[in-house]
Amino acid sequence: MHKHHRALGLASTNSIVAGGAIDIAKTRPVQPVTLIRPHAAARAARFFVEKFPGRSMYAVKANPSPELLAILWDSGVTHFDVASLAEVRLVASTLPDATLCFMHPVKAEEAIAEAYHDHGVRVFSLDAVEELDKIMRATAARDGTEATDLTLCVRLRVSSEHSKLSLAAKFGAAPGEVKELLFRARQAADALGICFHVGSQAMTPQAYADAMERVRAAIVEAAVTVDVVDVGGGFPSTYPGMEPPPLEQYFETIHRAFESLPISYSAELWAEPGRALCAEYSSLIVRVERRRGSELYINDGAYGALFDAAHIGWRFPVALLREPESSVRDHPFSFYGPTCDDLDHMTGPFELPADVQAGDYIEIGMLGAYGSAMRTAFNGFGSDETVIVEDEPMASLYVDTPDEVASNVVTL
């Protein structure tokens, strides 16, 4: 089956809702409704801009909504990690003054050429000599003169053992390949970088400490001057059963490791947060169409915003939207989505009051990362109905106290 993924855009029926999810449920919507929280995305961006000890660039693939890109830009994020030519074009047209970094290690030569010559992209990642040669050909002038303004980031293969989703198999130069690649990239680059990715949803700062040791070994072995160290993504959000330590601990670990590397005083530290900047931005309201024991049939699923819940068993926070609130003890449920496909099944467990029934509405939280970006229209199901709300996300790594919640709510 083909999945035609489309980025979530804001529907023309957007409105600002003074309250939040419960107010939407009261309108008895027939289709799923996406709730977006601009104040939550702005808060996350400000957190990284102010506290990460280097430069934070947003990983666009996590949620390519133009509205979200604008929120991040207004909150101080000026650099964007783009992984495809479509993302290059999107960010270039949405934020003409943004700095784009093409961090997918394997790219079409035509994509590199357009990114460089038409959109001003100067930062490229790579993990093989073949890719270096491709970049040099694609960025050369018409007379064959090689580009002299490139920042080339060699991606190392590192462990994903501390992360919930591995990114260790597909990309990254192996130890035996790094020395030659760094040496050749150093000769070709105006600025040389080393980058890595510890995997998505890293649950301990140790993941970055271990990866930085690989960086140290690579620099020592190749004996090259490194201008950029990019620790990639992997910064976590909080989900049921996946409650990470405070992000400040990650930043402290990365900063200590960076300061101890054999690099020049002018070297830059970069990061590529995706999930951590946008997970709290969005949630989803679904309607229960049928209950069969501990199984709830809902009107969104694996081919909508709940891909991760179905295919990798991700547990998102859920809440029954009913007034008055149910006083019945919670019960573990699984979900079936609306399509005719048996794969449209979310095992959970999702803890909801045991008296949930057909016609009830449920909010599913923390879907701003990947959920919104991976929707399809398979089997004719799907909805782009979107509203802006001012209530707080169902979980947060950026809110510690009720007072802080109140002080961070943005009046739209």
LONU-553751 format. One record per residue (C-alpha): x, z, y; residue number from 1. Coordinates in steps of 0.25 Angstrom, whole numbers. Each point is the difference from the previous one (the first is absolute). Layout:
# residues N
<u = X	w = Z	v = Y	seq = NUM>
...
END
This chain:
# residues 412
<u = 0	w = 0	v = 0	seq = 1>
<u = 5	w = -3	v = 14	seq = 2>
<u = 0	w = 10	v = 11	seq = 3>
<u = -2	w = -5	v = 14	seq = 4>
<u = 6	w = 11	v = 8	seq = 5>
<u = -4	w = 1	v = 15	seq = 6>
<u = 4	w = 9	v = 11	seq = 7>
<u = -10	w = 9	v = 5	seq = 8>
<u = -5	w = -3	v = 14	seq = 9>
<u = -10	w = 7	v = 8	seq = 10>
<u = -14	w = -5	v = -1	seq = 11>
<u = -7	w = -4	v = 13	seq = 12>
<u = -10	w = 11	v = -2	seq = 13>
<u = 10	w = 11	v = 2	seq = 14>
<u = -4	w = 12	v = 7	seq = 15>
<u = 5	w = 14	v = 4	seq = 16>
<u = -6	w = 11	v = -7	seq = 17>
<u = 0	w = 14	v = 7	seq = 18>
<u = 0	w = 7	v = -13	seq = 19>
<u = 5	w = -6	v = -13	seq = 20>
<u = -3	w = -3	v = -14	seq = 21>
<u = -13	w = 8	v = -2	seq = 22>
<u = -6	w = -7	v = 12	seq = 23>
<u = 3	w = -14	v = -7	seq = 24>
<u = -6	w = 5	v = -13	seq = 25>
<u = -13	w = 4	v = 8	seq = 26>
<u = -2	w = -14	v = 3	seq = 27>
<u = -1	w = -4	v = -14	seq = 28>
<u = 9	w = -12	v = -1	seq = 29>
<u = -2	w = -10	v = -11	seq = 30>
<u = 14	w = -5	v = 0	seq = 31>
<u = 13	w = 8	v = 0	seq = 32>
<u = 5	w = 4	v = 14	seq = 33>
<u = 14	w = 2	v = 4	seq = 34>
<u = 3	w = 11	v = 9	seq = 35>
<u = 12	w = -1	v = 9	seq = 36>
<u = 7	w = 11	v = 8	seq = 37>
<u = 9	w = -5	v = 11	seq = 38>
<u = 4	w = 14	v = 4	seq = 39>
<u = 5	w = 3	v = -14	seq = 40>
<u = 9	w = -13	v = 0	seq = 41>
<u = 5	w = 3	v = 14	seq = 42>
<u = 4	w = 14	v = -4	seq = 43>
<u = 8	w = -4	v = -12	seq = 44>
<u = 7	w = -10	v = 8	seq = 45>
<u = 4	w = 10	v = 11	seq = 46>
<u = 4	w = 9	v = -11	seq = 47>
<u = 10	w = -10	v = -5	seq = 48>
<u = 5	w = -5	v = 13	seq = 49>
<u = 2	w = 14	v = 5	seq = 50>
<u = 6	w = 7	v = -12	seq = 51>
<u = 7	w = -11	v = -9	seq = 52>
<u = 15	w = 1	v = 3	seq = 53>
<u = 1	w = -15	v = 2	seq = 54>
<u = -9	w = -13	v = 2	seq = 55>
<u = -13	w = -1	v = -8	seq = 56>
<u = -6	w = -14	v = -3	seq = 57>
<u = -14	w = -1	v = -5	seq = 58>
<u = -1	w = -7	v = -14	seq = 59>
<u = -11	w = -10	v = 3	seq = 60>
<u = -4	w = -2	v = -14	seq = 61>
<u = -6	w = 14	v = -1	seq = 62>
<u = -11	w = -5	v = 10	seq = 63>
<u = 1	w = -12	v = 8	seq = 64>
<u = -12	w = 2	v = 9	seq = 65>
<u = 3	w = -5	v = 14	seq = 66>
<u = -8	w = 12	v = 6	seq = 67>
<u = 9	w = 9	v = -8	seq = 68>
<u = 13	w = -7	v = 5	seq = 69>
<u = -4	w = 1	v = 14	seq = 70>
<u = -3	w = 15	v = -2	seq = 71>
<u = 14	w = 2	v = -6	seq = 72>
<u = 6	w = -8	v = 12	seq = 73>
<u = -7	w = 8	v = 10	seq = 74>
<u = 5	w = 13	v = -7	seq = 75>
<u = 15	w = -4	v = 1	seq = 76>
<u = 2	w = -9	v = -13	seq = 77>
<u = 8	w = -12	v = 5	seq = 78>
<u = 6	w = -5	v = -13	seq = 79>
<u = -8	w = -6	v = -12	seq = 80>
<u = 5	w = -3	v = -14	seq = 81>
<u = -7	w = -13	v = -4	seq = 82>
<u = 1	w = -5	v = -14	seq = 83>
<u = -6	w = -14	v = 1	seq = 84>
<u = -1	w = -12	v = 10	seq = 85>
<u = -15	w = 4	v = 2	seq = 86>
<u = 4	w = 14	v = 4	seq = 87>
<u = 11	w = -6	v = 10	seq = 88>
<u = -11	w = -9	v = 6	seq = 89>
<u = -10	w = 11	v = 1	seq = 90>
<u = 9	w = 10	v = 7	seq = 91>
<u = 6	w = -10	v = 9	seq = 92>
<u = -13	w = -4	v = 5	seq = 93>
<u = -6	w = 14	v = 1	seq = 94>
<u = 12	w = 7	v = 6	seq = 95>
<u = 9	w = -11	v = 6	seq = 96>
<u = 10	w = 10	v = 5	seq = 97>
<u = 2	w = 7	v = -14	seq = 98>
<u = 13	w = -1	v = -8	seq = 99>
<u = -3	w = -6	v = -13	seq = 100>
<u = 9	w = 3	v = -12	seq = 101>
<u = -2	w = -9	v = -12	seq = 102>
<u = 3	w = 10	v = -11	seq = 103>
<u = -5	w = -7	v = -13	seq = 104>
<u = 13	w = -3	v = -7	seq = 105>
<u = -4	w = -13	v = -6	seq = 106>
<u = -6	w = -10	v = 10	seq = 107>
<u = -3	w = -15	v = 0	seq = 108>
<u = 11	w = -7	v = 8	seq = 109>
<u = -11	w = -6	v = 9	seq = 110>
<u = -6	w = 14	v = 3	seq = 111>
<u = 14	w = 4	v = 4	seq = 112>
<u = 2	w = -12	v = 9	seq = 113>
<u = -14	w = 2	v = 7	seq = 114>
<u = 2	w = 15	v = 2	seq = 115>
<u = 14	w = -2	v = 6	seq = 116>
<u = -2	w = -13	v = 9	seq = 117>
<u = -15	w = 2	v = 4	seq = 118>
<u = -2	w = 15	v = 0	seq = 119>
<u = 13	w = 6	v = 4	seq = 120>
<u = 2	w = 7	v = -13	seq = 121>
<u = 15	w = 5	v = -1	seq = 122>
<u = -1	w = 11	v = -11	seq = 123>
<u = 0	w = -5	v = -15	seq = 124>
<u = 2	w = 8	v = -13	seq = 125>
<u = 6	w = -6	v = -12	seq = 126>
<u = 5	w = 5	v = -14	seq = 127>
<u = 7	w = -12	v = -5	seq = 128>
<u = 11	w = -10	v = 4	seq = 129>
<u = -10	w = -12	v = -2	seq = 130>
<u = -9	w = 7	v = 10	seq = 131>
<u = 11	w = 1	v = 10	seq = 132>
<u = 3	w = -14	v = -1	seq = 133>
<u = -14	w = -4	v = 2	seq = 134>
<u = -1	w = 9	v = 13	seq = 135>
<u = 12	w = -7	v = 5	seq = 136>
<u = -5	w = -14	v = -2	seq = 137>
<u = -14	w = 3	v = 5	seq = 138>
<u = 5	w = 7	v = 13	seq = 139>
<u = 11	w = -11	v = 3	seq = 140>
<u = -1	w = -9	v = 12	seq = 141>
<u = -3	w = -14	v = -1	seq = 142>
<u = 15	w = -4	v = 1	seq = 143>
<u = 2	w = 10	v = -12	seq = 144>
<u = 6	w = 11	v = 8	seq = 145>
<u = -3	w = 13	v = -6	seq = 146>
<u = -8	w = 11	v = 7	seq = 147>
<u = 9	w = 11	v = 6	seq = 148>
<u = -11	w = 10	v = 4	seq = 149>
<u = -5	w = 4	v = -14	seq = 150>
<u = -2	w = 14	v = -5	seq = 151>
<u = 1	w = -1	v = -15	seq = 152>
<u = -5	w = 12	v = -8	seq = 153>
<u = 5	w = 0	v = -15	seq = 154>
<u = -10	w = 7	v = -8	seq = 155>
<u = 5	w = 9	v = -11	seq = 156>
<u = -7	w = 3	v = -13	seq = 157>
<u = -3	w = 15	v = -1	seq = 158>
<u = -8	w = 9	v = -9	seq = 159>
<u = -15	w = 2	v = 2	seq = 160>
<u = -1	w = 13	v = -9	seq = 161>
<u = -5	w = 9	v = 11	seq = 162>
<u = -11	w = -10	v = 4	seq = 163>
<u = -14	w = -2	v = -5	seq = 164>
<u = 1	w = -15	v = 1	seq = 165>
<u = 14	w = -7	v = -4	seq = 166>
<u = 6	w = -10	v = 8	seq = 167>
<u = 13	w = 0	v = -8	seq = 168>
<u = -1	w = -12	v = -9	seq = 169>
<u = -3	w = -12	v = 9	seq = 170>
<u = 10	w = 0	v = 11	seq = 171>
<u = 14	w = 6	v = 3	seq = 172>
<u = 14	w = -4	v = -3	seq = 173>
<u = 6	w = 7	v = -12	seq = 174>
<u = 12	w = 8	v = 1	seq = 175>
<u = 9	w = -11	v = -5	seq = 176>
<u = -5	w = -10	v = 10	seq = 177>
<u = 1	w = 9	v = 13	seq = 178>
<u = 14	w = -1	v = 4	seq = 179>
<u = 1	w = -15	v = 1	seq = 180>
<u = -14	w = -1	v = 6	seq = 181>
<u = 4	w = 10	v = 11	seq = 182>
<u = 13	w = -7	v = 3	seq = 183>
<u = -6	w = -14	v = 1	seq = 184>
<u = -12	w = 5	v = 8	seq = 185>
<u = 10	w = 8	v = 10	seq = 186>
<u = 7	w = -14	v = 2	seq = 187>
<u = -13	w = -7	v = 4	seq = 188>
<u = -7	w = 11	v = 7	seq = 189>
<u = 1	w = 5	v = 15	seq = 190>
<u = -5	w = 13	v = -6	seq = 191>
<u = 0	w = 5	v = -14	seq = 192>
<u = -10	w = 9	v = -6	seq = 193>
<u = -3	w = 7	v = -13	seq = 194>
<u = -14	w = 2	v = -5	seq = 195>
<u = -8	w = 6	v = -12	seq = 196>
<u = -14	w = 4	v = -4	seq = 197>
<u = -2	w = 13	v = -8	seq = 198>
<u = -14	w = -5	v = -4	seq = 199>
<u = -13	w = 3	v = 5	seq = 200>
<u = -5	w = 14	v = 2	seq = 201>
<u = 13	w = 8	v = -1	seq = 202>
<u = -4	w = 14	v = -4	seq = 203>
<u = 14	w = 7	v = 4	seq = 204>
<u = 10	w = -3	v = 10	seq = 205>
<u = 10	w = 0	v = -11	seq = 206>
<u = -3	w = -14	v = -2	seq = 207>
<u = 6	w = -4	v = 13	seq = 208>
<u = 12	w = 9	v = -2	seq = 209>
<u = 3	w = -7	v = -14	seq = 210>
<u = -1	w = -14	v = 6	seq = 211>
<u = 9	w = 4	v = 12	seq = 212>
<u = 11	w = 3	v = -10	seq = 213>
<u = -2	w = -14	v = -5	seq = 214>
<u = 2	w = -5	v = 14	seq = 215>
<u = 13	w = 9	v = 1	seq = 216>
<u = 6	w = -6	v = -13	seq = 217>
<u = -3	w = -14	v = 5	seq = 218>
<u = 6	w = 1	v = 13	seq = 219>
<u = 13	w = 7	v = -6	seq = 220>
<u = 1	w = -11	v = -11	seq = 221>
<u = -2	w = -12	v = 10	seq = 222>
<u = 8	w = 6	v = 11	seq = 223>
<u = -9	w = -6	v = 11	seq = 224>
<u = -5	w = 5	v = 13	seq = 225>
<u = -15	w = 2	v = -1	seq = 226>
<u = -8	w = 0	v = 13	seq = 227>
<u = -14	w = 3	v = -6	seq = 228>
<u = -5	w = 9	v = -11	seq = 229>
<u = -15	w = -2	v = -3	seq = 230>
<u = -6	w = 10	v = -9	seq = 231>
<u = -12	w = -9	v = -2	seq = 232>
<u = -14	w = 6	v = -3	seq = 233>
<u = -6	w = 9	v = -10	seq = 234>
<u = -4	w = 11	v = 10	seq = 235>
<u = -12	w = 7	v = -7	seq = 236>
<u = -14	w = 3	v = 4	seq = 237>
<u = -8	w = 11	v = -6	seq = 238>
<u = -10	w = -2	v = -11	seq = 239>
<u = -7	w = 9	v = -11	seq = 240>
<u = 11	w = 4	v = -9	seq = 241>
<u = 11	w = -7	v = 8	seq = 242>
<u = 3	w = 10	v = 11	seq = 243>
<u = 14	w = -2	v = 6	seq = 244>
<u = 9	w = 9	v = 8	seq = 245>
<u = 0	w = -1	v = 15	seq = 246>
<u = 5	w = -14	v = 5	seq = 247>
<u = 10	w = 8	v = 9	seq = 248>
<u = 7	w = 4	v = -13	seq = 249>
<u = 2	w = -15	v = -3	seq = 250>
<u = 5	w = -3	v = 14	seq = 251>
<u = 10	w = 12	v = -1	seq = 252>
<u = 6	w = -5	v = -13	seq = 253>
<u = 1	w = -14	v = 4	seq = 254>
<u = 7	w = 4	v = 13	seq = 255>
<u = 10	w = 9	v = -7	seq = 256>
<u = 3	w = -11	v = -10	seq = 257>
<u = 2	w = -10	v = 11	seq = 258>
<u = 9	w = 8	v = 8	seq = 259>
<u = 9	w = 2	v = -12	seq = 260>
<u = 2	w = -15	v = -3	seq = 261>
<u = 13	w = -7	v = 3	seq = 262>
<u = -6	w = -8	v = 12	seq = 263>
<u = 3	w = -2	v = 14	seq = 264>
<u = -6	w = 9	v = 11	seq = 265>
<u = -8	w = -11	v = 5	seq = 266>
<u = -7	w = -4	v = -13	seq = 267>
<u = -15	w = 1	v = 0	seq = 268>
<u = -10	w = 7	v = -9	seq = 269>
<u = -13	w = -8	v = -4	seq = 270>
<u = -12	w = 3	v = -8	seq = 271>
<u = -12	w = -8	v = -4	seq = 272>
<u = -12	w = 9	v = -1	seq = 273>
<u = -13	w = -7	v = -5	seq = 274>
<u = -9	w = 9	v = -8	seq = 275>
<u = 4	w = 12	v = 9	seq = 276>
<u = -5	w = -7	v = 13	seq = 277>
<u = -13	w = -6	v = -5	seq = 278>
<u = -6	w = 8	v = -12	seq = 279>
<u = -8	w = 10	v = 9	seq = 280>
<u = -5	w = -12	v = 9	seq = 281>
<u = -11	w = -4	v = -9	seq = 282>
<u = -10	w = 5	v = -10	seq = 283>
<u = -12	w = -6	v = -7	seq = 284>
<u = -15	w = 4	v = -2	seq = 285>
<u = -6	w = -5	v = -13	seq = 286>
<u = -14	w = 2	v = -5	seq = 287>
<u = -3	w = 4	v = -15	seq = 288>
<u = -9	w = -10	v = -6	seq = 289>
<u = -1	w = 7	v = -14	seq = 290>
<u = 5	w = 12	v = -7	seq = 291>
<u = 3	w = 0	v = -15	seq = 292>
<u = 4	w = 13	v = -4	seq = 293>
<u = 14	w = 2	v = 6	seq = 294>
<u = 1	w = -14	v = 5	seq = 295>
<u = -5	w = -4	v = 14	seq = 296>
<u = -3	w = -15	v = 3	seq = 297>
<u = 4	w = -2	v = 14	seq = 298>
<u = 0	w = -13	v = 9	seq = 299>
<u = 15	w = -1	v = 2	seq = 300>
<u = 11	w = 0	v = -10	seq = 301>
<u = 13	w = -6	v = -6	seq = 302>
<u = -2	w = -14	v = 7	seq = 303>
<u = -3	w = 7	v = 13	seq = 304>
<u = 7	w = 11	v = 6	seq = 305>
<u = 2	w = 8	v = -13	seq = 306>
<u = 11	w = -9	v = -6	seq = 307>
<u = 9	w = 12	v = -2	seq = 308>
<u = -10	w = 9	v = -5	seq = 309>
<u = -3	w = -10	v = -11	seq = 310>
<u = 13	w = -6	v = -4	seq = 311>
<u = 10	w = 12	v = 2	seq = 312>
<u = -9	w = 12	v = -1	seq = 313>
<u = 1	w = 4	v = 14	seq = 314>
<u = -9	w = 12	v = 4	seq = 315>
<u = -5	w = -1	v = 14	seq = 316>
<u = -8	w = 12	v = 6	seq = 317>
<u = -15	w = -1	v = 0	seq = 318>
<u = -11	w = 7	v = 6	seq = 319>
<u = -15	w = 0	v = -2	seq = 320>
<u = -7	w = -4	v = 13	seq = 321>
<u = -13	w = 8	v = 0	seq = 322>
<u = -8	w = 10	v = 9	seq = 323>
<u = -2	w = 11	v = -3	seq = 324>
<u = 13	w = 0	v = -8	seq = 325>
<u = -1	w = 2	v = -15	seq = 326>
<u = 3	w = 14	v = -5	seq = 327>
<u = 2	w = -5	v = -15	seq = 328>
<u = 14	w = 2	v = -6	seq = 329>
<u = 9	w = -12	v = 0	seq = 330>
<u = 0	w = -9	v = -13	seq = 331>
<u = 11	w = -11	v = -3	seq = 332>
<u = -6	w = -14	v = 1	seq = 333>
<u = 5	w = -14	v = -3	seq = 334>
<u = -4	w = -12	v = 8	seq = 335>
<u = -5	w = -14	v = -3	seq = 336>
<u = 1	w = -11	v = 10	seq = 337>
<u = -11	w = -10	v = 3	seq = 338>
<u = 6	w = -12	v = -7	seq = 339>
<u = -3	w = -5	v = -14	seq = 340>
<u = 14	w = 3	v = -5	seq = 341>
<u = 4	w = 12	v = -9	seq = 342>
<u = 13	w = 1	v = 8	seq = 343>
<u = -8	w = 4	v = 12	seq = 344>
<u = 1	w = 15	v = -4	seq = 345>
<u = 7	w = 11	v = 7	seq = 346>
<u = 3	w = 11	v = -10	seq = 347>
<u = 2	w = 11	v = 10	seq = 348>
<u = -4	w = 11	v = -2	seq = 349>
<u = -7	w = 1	v = 13	seq = 350>
<u = -5	w = 14	v = 3	seq = 351>
<u = -14	w = 0	v = 5	seq = 352>
<u = -12	w = 9	v = 0	seq = 353>
<u = -7	w = -1	v = -14	seq = 354>
<u = -13	w = -4	v = 6	seq = 355>
<u = 4	w = -13	v = 6	seq = 356>
<u = -10	w = -11	v = -3	seq = 357>
<u = -4	w = -14	v = 3	seq = 358>
<u = -2	w = -2	v = 15	seq = 359>
<u = 11	w = 10	v = 4	seq = 360>
<u = 11	w = -4	v = 9	seq = 361>
<u = 15	w = 3	v = -2	seq = 362>
<u = 12	w = 0	v = 9	seq = 363>
<u = 13	w = -5	v = -7	seq = 364>
<u = 11	w = 4	v = 9	seq = 365>
<u = 15	w = -4	v = 3	seq = 366>
<u = -3	w = -15	v = -2	seq = 367>
<u = 7	w = -5	v = 12	seq = 368>
<u = 13	w = -4	v = -8	seq = 369>
<u = -2	w = -12	v = -10	seq = 370>
<u = -15	w = 3	v = -2	seq = 371>
<u = -4	w = -8	v = 12	seq = 372>
<u = 10	w = -10	v = -2	seq = 373>
<u = -3	w = -4	v = -14	seq = 374>
<u = -15	w = -2	v = 0	seq = 375>
<u = -6	w = -13	v = -6	seq = 376>
<u = -13	w = -6	v = -1	seq = 377>
<u = 0	w = -1	v = -15	seq = 378>
<u = -14	w = -2	v = -6	seq = 379>
<u = -6	w = -1	v = 13	seq = 380>
<u = 2	w = 15	v = 4	seq = 381>
<u = 6	w = 5	v = 12	seq = 382>
<u = -3	w = 4	v = 14	seq = 383>
<u = 8	w = 0	v = 14	seq = 384>
<u = -9	w = 10	v = 7	seq = 385>
<u = 9	w = 9	v = 7	seq = 386>
<u = -2	w = 11	v = 10	seq = 387>
<u = 9	w = 8	v = 9	seq = 388>
<u = -2	w = 15	v = -2	seq = 389>
<u = 6	w = 12	v = 7	seq = 390>
<u = 0	w = 11	v = -11	seq = 391>
<u = 13	w = 4	v = -8	seq = 392>
<u = 5	w = -7	v = -13	seq = 393>
<u = -4	w = 6	v = -13	seq = 394>
<u = 15	w = 5	v = -1	seq = 395>
<u = 12	w = 0	v = 9	seq = 396>
<u = 15	w = 2	v = 1	seq = 397>
<u = -1	w = 1	v = 15	seq = 398>
<u = -10	w = 11	v = 2	seq = 399>
<u = 3	w = 14	v = -2	seq = 400>
<u = -10	w = 8	v = 7	seq = 401>
<u = -14	w = -2	v = 5	seq = 402>
<u = 5	w = 1	v = 14	seq = 403>
<u = 10	w = -11	v = -2	seq = 404>
<u = -11	w = -8	v = -6	seq = 405>
<u = -8	w = 1	v = 13	seq = 406>
<u = 12	w = -3	v = 9	seq = 407>
<u = 3	w = -13	v = -8	seq = 408>
<u = -14	w = -6	v = 1	seq = 409>
<u = 0	w = -12	v = 9	seq = 410>
<u = -12	w = -3	v = 8	seq = 411>
<u = -3	w = -15	v = -2	seq = 412>
END
